[in-house]
Amino acid sequence: MDLIQFVAIAIKVVVLATAVIVLVPIMTWVERRGAGIIQLRLGPNRVGPFGLLQPFADGIKFLFKEDIVPPFVHRPTYILAPLVSLTAALLALAVIPFGGRLVLGGVEIPLYIADVDAGVLLLLAASGMGVYGIVMAGWGSNNKYSQFGGLRSASQMISYELALGLAVASVLVLSGTLRPVQIVEQQADGLWNIVYLPFGFIVMLVAGFAETNRAPFDLPEAESELVAGYHTEYSSMKYSMFMMAEYVNMFTSAALLVTLFLGGYSVPGFISQAIGLEGNLLAVVQFAVFWAKVIVFQLFFVWVRWTLPRFRFDQLLRLGWKVLIPLGFLNVIWAGLLVVWGFGR
């Protein structure tokens, strides 16, 4: 790797991390405003026009709020837990392709950080690590409500990680590759994978809600039962890091769905030819298309949270083990049949 490539990767890492971190306060405003609209109330409307500055006021509050560490916690585990959650959430973004390739000063710059042969496996491994932060928080807090939240998160992860893996496996069977960039390029040359694997898309969508601990699968928090679940004993920036990790996981889940099933950043060939897209202009449009698809899923996450009631824990596990996992196996078999019938990539 020469110096120019190293600098380009470093810049992309900084830009991507900054963009995602900036997206977090924006999504908190969208979430609260969306909740207000759905519940026929105003939502944030005091700080700035339409309450747009409310997330920044909240951020300043978290930054200067007293960081209370209860005397009964296991300090190393308690302190590391939010860092593990946030780091795992950000690490998963390394292999997601956000666009094609820019050419600046004769240097080709791909709009993704890493294109590795086992990129999908790396993405799943990184996203699955987030549960360790929650379990560490539940155990390290030495609080019964936090411990219940950590145990629930572990049970939830085991139930839905299998279904998520099966949904991803069906795409890999159909595509014949583990490289996210190649999966996107294959869809650009033909139909999106959602056309071939609609049930795989549904399984992954539902499992994505459970993986991110979002309603109606927010049992590890469950304010009506567990106070605040695994982050009951957290305050200040440690609490804020858990919230940031949740929203970054939302983004990662949406980006994975878009990449594997909805063509990623690809623009249909007939459209790019009709309006003359090529070179850097095509790369910019691809980047915008990817973000538009992800934003639609972010809004869908918000809508579902404030529309559906929380599942009971037995219902949560029953849905995972008795519905999603069998459906995931059938979907993998269907993907294999598609390959046999000549629809593979």
C-alpha positions, 0 to 999 in steps of 0.5 A, a space after each residue: 500500500 503506497 502513501 496515497 492509498 493510506 492517506 485516502 483510507 485514513 480520510 475515508 475512515 474519518 469522514 465516515 465516522 464523523 458522518 455517522 456520529 453526526 447522523 446520531 443527533 439528527 436521528 434522535 430529532 427525527 425519532 422524537 419528532 416522528 413520535 410526536 406526529 404519530 401521537 398527535 403532539 408537537 415533539 421537540 419545538 423549543 430549542 431552535 426552529 422546529 426544535 432542530 437544536 434540541 439534540 445538540 442541547 442534549 449532547 451538551 447536557 450529557 457532556 457536562 453532566 456528572 458521571 456517577 459510578 456506583 460503589 458496588 459495580 465491577 469497575 473495569 467491566 462497567 467502564 468498558 461496556 459502552 466502549 465495546 458497544 460503540 466500537 463494535 457498531 462502528 467497526 461493522 461499517 468498514 466493509 459496507 460499500 457506499 458508492 462506486 469510485 471517484 477519480 481525483 487527480 488521476 487517483 482512483 478512490 473507491 467509496 468504501 474502506 475495505 474490500 476483503 474476500 470475507 467482507 460479509 463474514 467480517 460485517 456479521 462478526 462485528 455486528 454480533 460483538 455488540 451484544 458483549 457490551 450489553 452483557 458486560 453492562 448487565 453483569 458489571 453494573 451488579 444490579 438485578 434489573 441490569 442483569 436481567 437486561 443482559 441475560 435477555 439480550 444474550 437470549 435474544 441474540 442467540 435466537 435472532 443471530 441464527 435467522 439473520 445468518 440464514 438470511 445472509 447465507 441465502 444471498 451468498 448461495 445465490 451470489 457465490 461470493 462473500 465480497 459486498 462490493 461484488 454482491 452490489 455489482 451483480 445486482 446492478 447488472 440484473 435484478 435485485 436479490 429481493 426479487 429472488 429472495 423475498 422471504 430472506 429479506 423479510 427474515 433479515 428485516 425482522 431479525 435486524 429489529 431484534 439485533 438492534 434491540 429496537 421496539 417491538 423487540 426492546 426487551 433488554 431495556 423494557 422500561 416498564 419492567 426493568 427500569 432501563 435494563 442494562 444501562 440502568 446504572 449509567 449516566 453522562 457520556 457512558 449512557 450517551 455512548 449506549 444510545 449512540 451505539 443503538 443508532 449506529 446499529 440501526 444504520 448498519 442494519 439498514 445498510 446491510 439490508 440495502 447492500 444484500 437485497 436492494 442493490 446497494 449503491 447501484 443505479 439501474 443501467 438504463 437510467 444511467 445511460 438515459 441521463 448520461 451518468 458516468 465518471 465522478 457524476 455517476 459515483 456521486 449519484 450512486 452515493 446519494 442513492 445508497 443514502 436515500 435507501 438507508 434513510 428510508 429504512 431509518 424512517 421505517 425503524 422509527 415508524 415501527 417503534 412508535 406503532 407496534 407494542 412490545 412483545 412479551 419475552 416468550 413471544 419474542 423467542 417463539 417468533 425467533 425459533 419457531 417462525 424465523 429460523 425454519 423460514 430461514 432454512 427454507 429460504 436457503 433451500 430456495 436459494 440453492 434451487 435457484 442456483 440449480 435452475 440457472 438463476 445464480 450469479 
